[in-house]
Amino acid sequence: MRPIRPSFTARRGGGARRTASPVPAAVALVSVLALTVTGCNSDDGKADGAASAAASATGSGGSGDGKIQIPDDIRQKLKEHGIDIDKWKGGAWKNWSRDDWLREANDFINPIIKGLWNPDRMRRAKDPAKQVDPGDLSGDQGVTDPTPAPVRAQAVAPTYHANAATAGKVFFDSPEGTMVCSATVVEDPANPGKSNLVWTAGHCVHAGKKGGWYRNIAFVPSYNNDGRGADELRNAPRRTIAPYGVWWADWAQTSQQWISQGGSTGGQGASYDFAVIHVTPEQGSGGKSLQETVGAALPVNFDAPAVPKVQSLTATGYPAAAPYDGQRLYRCQDKPGRLSLSATDPTMYRIGCTMTGGSSGGGWVETGADGKPALVSNTSIGPVTSGWLAGPRLGPVAKGVYDAASKKFGR
């Protein structure tokens, strides 16, 4: 799991856990209790919670006409970092030298590389199993409830758009290869009914204290909407895997705590392992926002009841590590318990769940007293052997990250 300090900048988001972290190509799960990030493969890096800009399909907007245009300010930004946009799009982004790995909040760049996320590349993206020593929990000075009994993950019935319209996958590239996480479309206070915001784990966008921003970050809502198996998808057209398009991150925001403390093992920064990304369509969306395109977005509750008062939480994601293959959507429902990794960090939610790596970043939903669902957490960490998942309880720091991302693109 990953802990983070209180603050909300958009600089880094690393950390890894066993179920939801991005994976290179194949992952072997270790049969020992280990806490690992569930969404991406990262070496911690340095970052703060400030937002950062990326090139969009239309310069800065979200409607796009399919013509990739790099705004002059972004082109200049790349130039200042010694990056030639043509070379970058031609493969220079694969250079992960320490000097070229941008870490700071305002250094985030993510120019669209049209067609990079083709069906085969998406299908092969994996979640790296980040491990933690079994003794990592021994220093717990807070309140931790007994380990929950495993809850078998249930397959979400296709079509996913009809049964989980806000769910999707986040793809990105790291030094370890092509990675994948899960994510959720959330509402945007500054743009009611027209949100382009996506909620995921911090370790799905930034490597944490020992790394920087990941590259080529993109979101695919309702990935594999029909729930087809890996063999069926082998030669499937892009529209089968990405029926609502590929949406590139043109801004990323995570907590300063994740940036400064986040790690791929040991639960470092896990209590602050969350991120918000603003997206824009690769091919254009006829002027529609992400929310209008998928027809839904979840509100985020930053004042959810304390763990003992929550009757049930539902976690959703695309587990990629065995016995799953990352192609289908699953969910777990359980009454949460408490997990405390440090007396100085907020207590986390923990539920029984057999989802594995790849489910990282996936949304945790609670139905409030008003009968309406709201996002209250996201998958952050879990043991290598699977059986349970843990996610941060969203509070002031998370709200700061969310508000900053919303205001950046406010009308």
Secondary structure in CASP SS format (residue, H / E / C, confidence):
PFRMAT SS
TARGET T0000
AUTHOR 0000-0000-0000
METHOD secondary structure of the structure
MODEL  1
M C 1.00
R C 1.00
P C 1.00
I C 1.00
R C 1.00
P C 1.00
S C 1.00
F C 1.00
T C 1.00
A E 1.00
R C 1.00
R C 1.00
G C 1.00
G C 1.00
G C 1.00
A C 1.00
R C 1.00
R C 1.00
T E 1.00
A C 1.00
S E 1.00
P C 1.00
V E 1.00
P C 1.00
A C 1.00
A C 1.00
V C 1.00
A C 1.00
L C 1.00
V C 1.00
S C 1.00
V C 1.00
L C 1.00
A C 1.00
L E 1.00
T E 1.00
V E 1.00
T C 1.00
G E 1.00
C C 1.00
N C 1.00
S C 1.00
D C 1.00
D C 1.00
G C 1.00
K C 1.00
A C 1.00
D C 1.00
G E 1.00
A C 1.00
A C 1.00
S C 1.00
A E 1.00
A C 1.00
A C 1.00
S E 1.00
A C 1.00
T C 1.00
G E 1.00
S C 1.00
G C 1.00
G C 1.00
S C 1.00
G C 1.00
D C 1.00
G C 1.00
K C 1.00
I C 1.00
Q C 1.00
I C 1.00
P C 1.00
D H 1.00
D H 1.00
I H 1.00
R H 1.00
Q H 1.00
K H 1.00
L H 1.00
K H 1.00
E H 1.00
H C 1.00
G C 1.00
I C 1.00
D C 1.00
I H 1.00
D H 1.00
K H 1.00
W H 1.00
K H 1.00
G C 1.00
G C 1.00
A H 1.00
W H 1.00
K H 1.00
N C 1.00
W C 1.00
S C 1.00
R C 1.00
D C 1.00
D C 1.00
W C 1.00
L C 1.00
R C 1.00
E C 1.00
A H 1.00
N H 1.00
D H 1.00
F C 1.00
I C 1.00
N C 1.00
P C 1.00
I C 1.00
I C 1.00
K C 1.00
G C 1.00
L C 1.00
W C 1.00
N C 1.00
P H 1.00
D H 1.00
R H 1.00
M H 1.00
R H 1.00
R H 1.00
A C 1.00
K E 1.00
D C 1.00
P C 1.00
A C 1.00
K C 1.00
Q C 1.00
V C 1.00
D C 1.00
P H 1.00
G H 1.00
D H 1.00
L H 1.00
S H 1.00
G H 1.00
D C 1.00
Q C 1.00
G C 1.00
V C 1.00
T C 1.00
D C 1.00
P C 1.00
T C 1.00
P C 1.00
A C 1.00
P C 1.00
V C 1.00
R C 1.00
A C 1.00
Q E 1.00
A E 1.00
V C 1.00
A C 1.00
P C 1.00
T C 1.00
Y H 1.00
H H 1.00
A H 1.00
N H 1.00
A C 1.00
A C 1.00
T C 1.00
A E 1.00
G E 1.00
K E 1.00
V E 1.00
F E 1.00
F E 1.00
D E 1.00
S E 1.00
P C 1.00
E C 1.00
G E 1.00
T E 1.00
M E 1.00
V E 1.00
C E 1.00
S E 1.00
A E 1.00
T E 1.00
V E 1.00
V E 1.00
E C 1.00
D C 1.00
P C 1.00
A C 1.00
N C 1.00
P C 1.00
G C 1.00
K C 1.00
S C 1.00
N C 1.00
L E 1.00
V E 1.00
W E 1.00
T E 1.00
A C 1.00
G H 1.00
H H 1.00
C H 1.00
V C 1.00
H E 1.00
A C 1.00
G C 1.00
K C 1.00
K C 1.00
G C 1.00
G C 1.00
W E 1.00
Y C 1.00
R E 1.00
N E 1.00
I E 1.00
A E 1.00
F E 1.00
V E 1.00
P E 1.00
S C 1.00
Y C 1.00
N C 1.00
N C 1.00
D C 1.00
G C 1.00
R C 1.00
G C 1.00
A H 1.00
D H 1.00
E H 1.00
L H 1.00
R C 1.00
N C 1.00
A C 1.00
P C 1.00
R H 1.00
R H 1.00
T H 1.00
I H 1.00
A C 1.00
P C 1.00
Y C 1.00
G C 1.00
V C 1.00
W E 1.00
W E 1.00
A E 1.00
D E 1.00
W E 1.00
A E 1.00
Q E 1.00
T E 1.00
S C 1.00
Q H 1.00
Q H 1.00
W H 1.00
I H 1.00
S H 1.00
Q H 1.00
G C 1.00
G C 1.00
S C 1.00
T C 1.00
G C 1.00
G C 1.00
Q C 1.00
G C 1.00
A H 1.00
S H 1.00
Y H 1.00
D C 1.00
F C 1.00
A E 1.00
V E 1.00
I E 1.00
H E 1.00
V E 1.00
T E 1.00
P E 1.00
E C 1.00
Q C 1.00
G C 1.00
S C 1.00
G C 1.00
G C 1.00
K C 1.00
S C 1.00
L H 1.00
Q H 1.00
E H 1.00
T H 1.00
V H 1.00
G C 1.00
A C 1.00
A C 1.00
L E 1.00
P C 1.00
V E 1.00
N C 1.00
F C 1.00
D C 1.00
A C 1.00
P C 1.00
A C 1.00
V H 1.00
P H 1.00
K H 1.00
V C 1.00
Q C 1.00
S C 1.00
L E 1.00
T E 1.00
A E 1.00
T E 1.00
G E 1.00
Y C 1.00
P C 1.00
A C 1.00
A C 1.00
A C 1.00
P C 1.00
Y C 1.00
D C 1.00
G C 1.00
Q C 1.00
R C 1.00
L C 1.00
Y E 1.00
R E 1.00
C E 1.00
Q E 1.00
D E 1.00
K C 1.00
P C 1.00
G E 1.00
R E 1.00
L E 1.00
S C 1.00
L C 1.00
S C 1.00
A C 1.00
T C 1.00
D C 1.00
P C 1.00
T C 1.00
M E 1.00
Y E 1.00
R E 1.00
I E 1.00
G E 1.00
C E 1.00
T C 1.00
M C 1.00
T C 1.00
G E 1.00
G C 1.00
S C 1.00
S C 1.00
G C 1.00
G C 1.00
G E 1.00
W E 1.00
V E 1.00
E E 1.00
T E 1.00
G C 1.00
A C 1.00
D C 1.00
G C 1.00
K C 1.00
P E 1.00
A E 1.00
L E 1.00
V E 1.00
S E 1.00
N E 1.00
T C 1.00
S C 1.00
I E 1.00
G E 1.00
P E 1.00
V C 1.00
T C 1.00
S C 1.00
G E 1.00
W E 1.00
L E 1.00
A E 1.00
G E 1.00
P C 1.00
R C 1.00
L C 1.00
G C 1.00
P H 1.00
V H 1.00
A H 1.00
K H 1.00
G H 1.00
V H 1.00
Y H 1.00
D H 1.00
A H 1.00
A H 1.00
S H 1.00
K H 1.00
K H 1.00
F C 1.00
G C 1.00
R C 1.00
END
